[in-house]
Amino acid sequence: MVDLLPLLRETSAYKTVLSDKNADRLSHAYLVISENKDDVFNYLKLFAKLILSGDARAERLIDEGVHPDVLIYPKKGEAVLKEDVSEIIEESFLKPIESDKKLFLIAGGESMNASSQNKLLKTLEEPPQNVHILIGATSEYPLLSTLKSRVKKLVIPPYSSEKLFDALKTECPDTERLFYAVSCGDGTVGKALALYGDENLSETIALSEDTYVNMQSSRDVLAFSDRIMKLKSGVKEYISVMGLINRDLLLYFNGREDEIFNKKSLQKIKNAKGFNAGATVYIAETIAEAEKRLSLNSNQQTVLERFLFAFLEGKHKWQKL
């Protein structure tokens, strides 16, 4: 299991709770926001460990979800139900069993409907002594403003690819695959791990390499477009992988081979017809333009075909110079 604590310790969110604890002014309620739902749940448990400052046994019980003073919701499924909120309110009046605090971890806070949120408001504002409620959510927008006004917000920002790579390289020994996973992800641990374990990533890498080597004329564009549109991982991931390959090509043409990460891909494509430093610069610009259009939710097939034609144009333009 990946240890998220070294990454979390560097965030302002962690430093805020640590400072609150050291100053003996822990908030009665925190809202923890991260884009990946698996990460959110793990962060809630890490914050619970920080707040309780328990021994190894207490930390193990928190990890296993069976610590008597750390109650986890929802009890069933992924949505926080009204009965979960009712139980939280009732349980909050019962004294802790093993520690001096009682914690309620609510994962999937964005799933609470308005009625459930309203029901929780009074407990959030005036909880019993030594009760702390930690709500985890992938987005704050589904939450009522009245609820958000009663919690201290802790945002876990996306991590850089470099930090994710260093944090995951022990758990994920295939470093070339991990490089693509963290680079194509969204800056969260959960997404990087999902991509690392996704066989579709290998298919995307292979098709990206094939694009560089075997797409030679405009007649090939529709065939490649059809293959790419059928990728289970999708067009955005394909464009991201193309960008990573192009980055290594650019380093190669500029004599910076020591900085190249995926040497296997480079060996396959570095002698492909039509590539030089100028072409890779031109292609980098077309990749950036495609990523921008995809971020604006433009039609994916239109963006893809526009990119593939521009890709060919770059090769042919620089061959003539």
VMD Tcl script that draws the C-alpha trace (Angstrom):
set ca {
  {0.00 0.00 0.00}
  {1.31 3.44 -0.94}
  {2.23 5.66 1.99}
  {0.59 9.02 1.29}
  {1.90 10.65 4.45}
  {5.19 12.00 2.98}
  {3.22 13.72 0.20}
  {0.52 14.98 2.54}
  {3.04 16.40 5.02}
  {4.21 18.87 2.38}
  {0.75 20.36 1.88}
  {-0.61 23.44 3.60}
  {-3.64 21.34 4.59}
  {-1.53 19.03 6.75}
  {0.45 21.92 8.21}
  {-2.82 23.67 9.10}
  {-4.15 20.73 11.10}
  {-0.77 20.13 12.72}
  {-0.61 23.79 13.76}
  {-4.19 23.64 15.08}
  {-3.33 20.56 17.11}
  {-0.09 21.97 18.53}
  {-1.91 25.16 19.52}
  {-4.74 23.14 21.08}
  {-7.32 24.78 18.81}
  {-8.45 21.98 16.55}
  {-11.51 22.89 14.53}
  {-14.69 21.02 15.33}
  {-15.09 20.27 11.61}
  {-12.82 20.08 8.57}
  {-13.65 19.71 4.90}
  {-10.93 17.77 3.03}
  {-11.02 18.19 -0.75}
  {-9.11 16.10 -3.29}
  {-10.11 15.21 -6.86}
  {-9.70 11.46 -6.38}
  {-12.23 9.74 -4.13}
  {-9.82 6.98 -3.03}
  {-7.26 9.58 -2.04}
  {-9.89 11.51 -0.09}
  {-10.72 8.49 2.06}
  {-7.04 7.80 2.76}
  {-6.43 11.45 3.66}
  {-9.28 11.35 6.16}
  {-7.61 8.43 7.93}
  {-4.24 10.19 7.93}
  {-5.78 13.29 9.47}
  {-7.49 11.08 12.05}
  {-4.11 9.63 13.02}
  {-2.66 13.13 13.29}
  {-5.48 14.38 15.50}
  {-5.51 11.34 17.81}
  {-1.71 10.92 17.93}
  {-2.21 7.30 18.80}
  {0.29 4.47 19.11}
  {0.97 1.80 16.48}
  {-2.11 -0.16 17.55}
  {-4.38 2.88 17.24}
  {-3.00 3.65 13.78}
  {-3.55 0.06 12.69}
  {-7.15 0.17 13.92}
  {-7.75 3.40 12.01}
  {-6.30 1.84 8.85}
  {-8.57 -1.18 9.29}
  {-11.58 1.03 9.99}
  {-12.30 -0.51 13.39}
  {-11.02 2.09 15.88}
  {-13.87 2.54 18.40}
  {-13.42 6.32 18.49}
  {-13.04 6.84 14.72}
  {-16.35 6.16 13.01}
  {-16.45 5.99 9.22}
  {-19.34 6.85 6.93}
  {-21.19 6.00 4.74}
  {-21.94 2.67 6.31}
  {-23.20 1.19 3.05}
  {-22.34 2.00 -0.54}
  {-20.73 5.26 -1.64}
  {-23.49 7.78 -0.87}
  {-23.96 9.40 2.53}
  {-27.58 8.73 3.47}
  {-29.91 10.47 5.91}
  {-29.67 7.50 8.27}
  {-25.88 7.94 8.32}
  {-26.32 11.55 9.42}
  {-28.84 10.52 12.09}
  {-26.37 7.99 13.46}
  {-23.55 10.55 13.48}
  {-25.68 12.95 15.51}
  {-26.63 10.23 18.02}
  {-23.12 8.81 18.32}
  {-21.61 12.24 18.84}
  {-23.15 12.40 22.33}
  {-21.46 9.16 23.42}
  {-18.08 9.53 25.10}
  {-14.93 8.15 23.44}
  {-13.79 4.71 24.55}
  {-10.02 4.59 24.08}
  {-8.91 8.16 23.51}
  {-9.84 11.66 24.63}
  {-11.45 12.52 21.28}
  {-14.13 11.11 19.03}
  {-13.82 11.46 15.27}
  {-16.35 11.06 12.49}
  {-14.95 10.54 9.01}
  {-17.49 11.21 6.25}
  {-16.23 10.13 2.83}
  {-18.10 11.15 -0.29}
  {-19.41 14.35 1.26}
  {-20.46 15.57 -2.19}
  {-23.04 12.75 -2.26}
  {-25.07 14.18 0.63}
  {-28.38 15.64 -0.46}
  {-29.59 19.00 0.82}
  {-31.79 17.43 3.47}
  {-28.88 15.43 4.95}
  {-26.60 18.45 4.90}
  {-29.17 20.60 6.67}
  {-29.66 17.93 9.29}
  {-25.94 17.91 10.04}
  {-25.59 21.69 10.38}
  {-26.23 22.08 14.10}
  {-23.81 19.29 15.00}
  {-21.17 20.87 12.78}
  {-21.65 24.24 14.43}
  {-21.95 23.09 18.03}
  {-20.69 19.52 18.41}
  {-20.29 17.91 21.84}
  {-16.94 18.44 23.52}
  {-13.95 16.67 21.95}
  {-15.92 15.64 18.86}
  {-14.36 16.37 15.47}
  {-16.04 15.79 12.12}
  {-13.95 15.37 8.98}
  {-15.83 15.52 5.69}
  {-14.05 14.35 2.56}
  {-15.20 15.41 -0.91}
  {-13.94 15.42 -4.50}
  {-15.59 18.82 -5.00}
  {-17.05 21.46 -2.71}
  {-19.65 22.66 -5.23}
  {-22.42 20.16 -4.32}
  {-22.18 21.30 -0.69}
  {-24.46 23.98 0.73}
  {-22.91 27.31 1.57}
  {-24.34 27.00 5.08}
  {-22.44 23.74 5.58}
  {-19.21 25.15 4.14}
  {-19.43 28.11 6.49}
  {-19.24 25.75 9.46}
  {-16.09 23.85 8.47}
  {-12.43 24.67 7.92}
  {-11.55 23.87 4.32}
  {-8.44 21.84 3.54}
  {-7.60 21.54 -0.16}
  {-5.11 18.87 -1.27}
  {-3.70 20.25 -4.54}
  {-2.47 18.09 -7.42}
  {1.10 16.89 -6.96}
  {3.81 17.37 -9.55}
  {4.72 14.37 -11.70}
  {8.16 14.35 -10.09}
  {6.78 14.09 -6.55}
  {4.30 11.41 -7.55}
  {7.01 9.42 -9.31}
  {9.27 9.50 -6.25}
  {6.40 8.53 -3.95}
  {5.23 5.61 -6.10}
  {8.43 4.13 -7.53}
  {8.80 1.56 -4.74}
  {5.21 0.37 -5.13}
  {5.38 0.54 -8.95}
  {8.70 -0.97 -10.10}
  {8.13 -0.57 -13.86}
  {9.57 2.93 -13.97}
  {8.85 3.61 -17.65}
  {5.22 2.66 -17.20}
  {5.06 4.72 -14.01}
  {6.47 7.73 -15.87}
  {3.57 7.60 -18.32}
  {1.06 6.97 -15.52}
  {2.02 10.01 -13.45}
  {2.48 12.22 -16.51}
  {-0.92 11.34 -18.00}
  {-2.75 11.56 -14.68}
  {-4.35 14.45 -12.87}
  {-1.81 14.92 -10.09}
  {-3.51 12.52 -7.69}
  {-2.12 9.27 -6.35}
  {-5.31 7.37 -7.11}
  {-5.34 8.31 -10.79}
  {-1.63 7.52 -11.22}
  {-2.09 4.07 -9.68}
  {-5.16 3.42 -11.82}
  {-3.25 4.29 -14.99}
  {-0.24 2.25 -13.92}
  {-2.42 -0.82 -13.51}
  {-4.44 -0.18 -16.67}
  {-3.48 -2.43 -19.58}
  {-5.04 0.14 -21.91}
  {-2.07 2.41 -21.18}
  {0.24 -0.06 -22.93}
  {-2.05 -0.06 -25.96}
  {-2.01 3.74 -26.06}
  {1.79 3.87 -25.85}
  {2.14 1.32 -28.66}
  {-0.27 3.20 -30.93}
  {1.50 6.50 -30.20}
  {4.83 4.96 -31.22}
  {3.18 3.56 -34.34}
  {1.91 7.04 -35.22}
  {5.45 8.40 -35.22}
  {6.86 5.51 -37.25}
  {4.13 4.54 -39.72}
  {1.78 7.48 -40.35}
  {3.42 8.83 -43.49}
  {0.69 10.48 -45.60}
  {-2.74 12.08 -45.41}
  {-4.20 8.78 -46.63}
  {-3.13 7.26 -43.29}
  {-4.87 9.87 -41.16}
  {-8.38 8.39 -41.23}
  {-7.09 4.90 -40.51}
  {-5.08 6.11 -37.53}
  {-7.95 8.31 -36.36}
  {-10.26 5.29 -36.36}
  {-7.78 3.23 -34.33}
  {-7.21 6.03 -31.83}
  {-10.94 6.68 -31.34}
  {-11.32 3.01 -30.39}
  {-8.74 3.25 -27.60}
  {-10.39 2.51 -24.27}
  {-8.16 5.03 -22.56}
  {-9.40 7.82 -24.84}
  {-8.10 10.64 -27.00}
  {-6.84 12.84 -24.14}
  {-4.51 10.13 -22.87}
  {-3.28 9.45 -26.41}
  {-2.41 13.13 -26.90}
  {-0.65 13.16 -23.52}
  {1.47 10.14 -24.46}
  {2.30 11.72 -27.84}
  {3.53 14.77 -25.94}
  {5.78 12.68 -23.70}
  {7.30 10.86 -26.67}
  {7.82 14.17 -28.45}
  {9.52 15.58 -25.35}
  {12.09 12.77 -25.43}
  {12.64 13.25 -29.16}
  {13.29 16.94 -28.63}
  {15.83 16.17 -25.91}
  {17.50 13.65 -28.21}
  {17.84 16.12 -31.08}
  {19.28 18.70 -28.70}
  {21.95 16.36 -27.36}
  {20.41 15.95 -23.92}
  {20.08 12.17 -23.93}
  {20.84 11.92 -20.21}
  {17.46 13.59 -19.54}
  {15.46 11.16 -21.69}
  {13.18 8.94 -19.67}
  {11.62 6.38 -22.01}
  {14.60 5.11 -23.95}
  {12.63 2.13 -25.29}
  {10.19 4.34 -27.17}
  {13.01 6.56 -28.35}
  {14.87 3.63 -29.91}
  {11.75 2.73 -31.89}
  {11.08 6.19 -33.29}
  {14.26 8.29 -33.32}
  {15.11 7.31 -36.89}
  {11.56 7.54 -38.19}
  {11.35 9.35 -41.50}
  {10.79 13.10 -41.34}
  {11.87 13.95 -37.81}
  {14.42 16.52 -36.71}
  {14.57 19.19 -34.00}
  {12.44 21.63 -35.99}
  {9.71 19.06 -36.58}
  {9.54 18.14 -32.88}
  {9.19 21.80 -31.90}
  {6.37 22.23 -34.43}
  {4.67 19.04 -33.18}
  {4.98 20.21 -29.55}
  {2.97 23.29 -30.53}
  {0.27 21.17 -32.22}
  {0.05 18.94 -29.14}
  {-0.41 21.98 -26.89}
  {-3.15 23.26 -29.19}
  {-4.92 19.86 -29.17}
  {-4.78 19.67 -25.37}
  {-6.24 23.18 -25.14}
  {-9.12 22.28 -27.46}
  {-9.84 19.06 -25.57}
  {-9.90 20.98 -22.28}
  {-12.62 23.17 -23.81}
  {-14.67 20.03 -24.56}
  {-14.36 20.38 -28.32}
  {-15.42 17.41 -30.45}
  {-12.72 14.81 -29.82}
  {-12.62 13.29 -33.28}
  {-12.42 16.72 -34.91}
  {-9.58 17.73 -32.60}
  {-7.81 14.42 -33.22}
  {-7.95 14.61 -37.01}
  {-6.85 18.25 -36.95}
  {-3.90 17.22 -34.80}
  {-2.93 14.27 -37.05}
  {-2.93 16.44 -40.18}
  {-0.85 19.08 -38.37}
  {1.50 16.33 -37.20}
  {2.10 15.30 -40.83}
  {2.50 18.91 -41.88}
  {5.26 19.37 -39.34}
  {7.16 16.34 -40.60}
  {6.89 17.34 -44.26}
  {7.59 21.03 -43.63}
  {10.87 20.37 -41.89}
  {11.94 17.65 -44.31}
  {12.04 20.32 -47.04}
  {14.22 22.74 -45.05}
}
mol new
graphics top color blue
foreach p $ca { graphics top sphere $p radius 0.5 }
foreach p [lrange $ca 0 end-1] q [lrange $ca 1 end] { graphics top cylinder $p $q radius 0.2 }
display resetview
